[in-house]
Each structure stands twice: as structure tokens, then as C-alpha cells.
Amino acid sequence: HVDKFEKAFSKFIGVKNCIATNSGTDSLILALKALSLKKGDEVITVCNSFYATAGAIVVCGAKPVFVDCDERYQIDINKIERAITKKTKIILPVHWGGASPNMHKIMSIAKKHSLKVVEDACMGIGAKIKNKSPGSFGHVNAFSMHPLKSLNVMGDGGMVVTNNDKIASWLRRYRNHGMIDRDHIFDWGVNMRLQPFQAIVANIELKKVNKIISKRNRNAKILDQSLSKIKYIQIPERKKIYRETFALYMARFKKRDKLKSYLIRNGIEVKIHYPIPLHLQRPSKKMGYRKGDFPIAEKQATEMLTLPVHQYLNREQINFMIKKIKNFYQ
Ligand SMILES: *Cc1c(COP(=O)(O)O)cnc(C)c1O
């Protein structure tokens, strides 16, 4: 079942080698290790992401070097080159919320400076940049199948992908204790395998993912159209070349905290992704990061709100949500 899912996923994403793992986090760790990331190295990534993006870098002994995000909540491609030092090995862009940064530009920056790229495409299964999938640009890339993602299994699951055959065979061995066969190991490894049961679920879900994303896009469009008319709300720019998964429907709202409690009181489950950016979390302070380092992300952290956009919402529920938001601002 795992083998079957890996092959189907490879066709869906358009990357030659897909290796199923037990989470998006482990996929990131595997990707970084496969590119020989080690102690003292630096990895450039964005300061508004989930903890795992930076955690995977630190687990490998390397240092996350954060850069600010842009008005689409993606890594600011104009700030990447400034963060490059002699120790930089990898650029790790994130497809945050299921939208994408400019991957073509990131790949050309990496090429110019002889760096590798690992995409955190954990929220990006089913998204598109022109006609290519997130996770098909970088050298080794990670996806998640956690219950909150567009293709989800019944628990944890992930995928690490690469077009490089040599790296792929290392990943396959390392994922399974470094084993060549039952009695021999090639090197020390780990158990980061996907359970066959989860692969059965994933094979079924893969067939539905396009439909799920279409529904989320339809819901997002209704929200965009109504909310963009309210002057206290700022919707990010939607560029034609990107098909987003809307893993998260995020926008910026004036009086965010009051709006959040008001909506929750009215039975609408809203969340903040995230109130504290990575560089202001406790372990980042020891690395020398301070408030004020990344003003765009810090400002967004005070204004962002994530609204329900999922595929099971009906029109009536979406209208109710819009009505409540309008009521709040009136
Ligand atoms: C979900 C997510 C992860 C972690 O994936 P898990 O499968 O939960 O380990 C990492 N990065 C981003 C951007 C994510 O959204």
C-alpha cells in the first residue's frame, strides 16, 4: 500500500521519487539530512511559519536564519540575499497557508549562490504555481498529511520527495533503520516510515484532493468578495499564477482580538496563525532575535485572523459568518 501510494503521489506532484514518512516534520528533517546539513551550517527560512520548520533545522544541529514575510504572508524574496553568509547551505521557503512564494525567483537566487533548496510544502498538496506543484522546485521537499492539511490520513503522515535518484535511495534506507536487508545496515538510521494503514487512507484521499481544494477555493472566493468591501479588512493579493489550497484562510482585521472573541461567542471557530512569530519564541531569544527584527510579520501577528473555509461549509454558514463580521464593524 505504501509503495502504491508513493507512485500515485509521484504522478500527482510531478516529482520522480516520493518516500512516505510518518509526518511533515520528519519529512523536513529527512530532507535536510539528505542534503548533509550539519552543525554550524545556516538555513534561511521565514519567521512566520509553524514551529516544525525551524525545529527541523535545529534538530540537525544547524541554525535557522529568519527573514521577514511579505504582504501575501510568504517569505520576502527581496530579503533573502541579505541573509546569506559563508555558512548558509540551504534556503527553506514555506508555502504558508497553502499559498506560495515566488519559487522561480528563489531557485534562481539559490543557483546564483550555489545553495540548495528545501521546500516546506506541508500545506501545499494540490496547489499550483503556473502548472507546477509546490514541492517540485527544490532539491528535496516535504509534505504533511496531518489532519489539518488538504490530503489527510487518520493521524500523522508525510512525504519527502526528490528528483535525485541517489538522494532517494539514501532516504529510503535511512527511513528504515539504514537497512539494506534484514541482516545488514548500510548506516545508522531511524524509523520514520508511513504505516501501511495510513497509506490505504491516503490512496483514497488522493483521489478526492482536487475536489476538496476546488470547494475551499469556491468558499474563499465568496469570503474575498464580501470581505474586501469592508474597509477594516485587508485581503491578501490573489495572483492568477497561484492555485492556493486554502489550508488557512487568512486576512488582516482591525480590532482583531475583539472580533475574534465576538465571532467565537457567535459559534464561529476562528484561530490565529500565529500570535507569536518564530523569532519571538523562547528559544529564538537565546539566538539573539529581538522584537522589531521583522516588523511585517510582527504587525501581521497582531492583525491576522484565520476564518473557517473548509469543504463542508454550506452557503448559509458562510453568509452567517459574513453577516456577523459586518455586524461587528457596524
Ligand atoms: C503542518 C506543518 C508542518 C508539520 O507537519 P506535521 O505532519 O504536523 O509534522 C510543518 N510545516 C508547516 C508549514 C506545516 O503547515
The ligand as an SDF file (V2000), in Angstrom:
LIG
                    3D

 15 15  0  0  0  0  0  0  0  0999 V2000
    1.7940   21.0110    9.3490 C   0  0  0  0  0  0  0  0  0  0  0  0
    3.0640   21.6830    9.0460 C   0  0  0  0  0  0  0  0  0  0  0  0
    4.2950   21.1280    9.4140 C   0  0  0  0  0  0  0  0  0  0  0  0
    4.4120   19.8750   10.2350 C   0  0  0  0  0  0  0  0  0  0  0  0
    3.7890   18.7690    9.6820 O   0  0  0  0  0  0  0  0  0  0  0  0
    3.3850   17.5360   10.6510 P   0  0  0  0  0  0  0  0  0  0  0  0
    2.8850   16.4980    9.7100 O   0  0  0  0  0  0  0  0  0  0  0  0
    2.3480   18.0470   11.5840 O   0  0  0  0  0  0  0  0  0  0  0  0
    4.6200   17.1070   11.3460 O   0  0  0  0  0  0  0  0  0  0  0  0
    5.4380   21.8010    9.0500 C   0  0  0  0  0  0  0  0  0  0  0  0
    5.3980   22.9570    8.3740 N   0  0  0  0  0  0  0  0  0  0  0  0
    4.2340   23.5300    8.0110 C   0  0  0  0  0  0  0  0  0  0  0  0
    4.2520   24.8040    7.2360 C   0  0  0  0  0  0  0  0  0  0  0  0
    3.0300   22.9210    8.3370 C   0  0  0  0  0  0  0  0  0  0  0  0
    1.8800   23.5070    7.9880 O   0  0  0  0  0  0  0  0  0  0  0  0
  1  2  1  0
  2  3  1  0
  2 14  2  0
  3  4  1  0
  3 10  2  0
  4  5  1  0
  5  6  1  0
  6  7  2  0
  6  8  1  0
  6  9  1  0
 10 11  1  0
 11 12  2  0
 12 13  1  0
 12 14  1  0
 14 15  1  0
M  END
$$$$
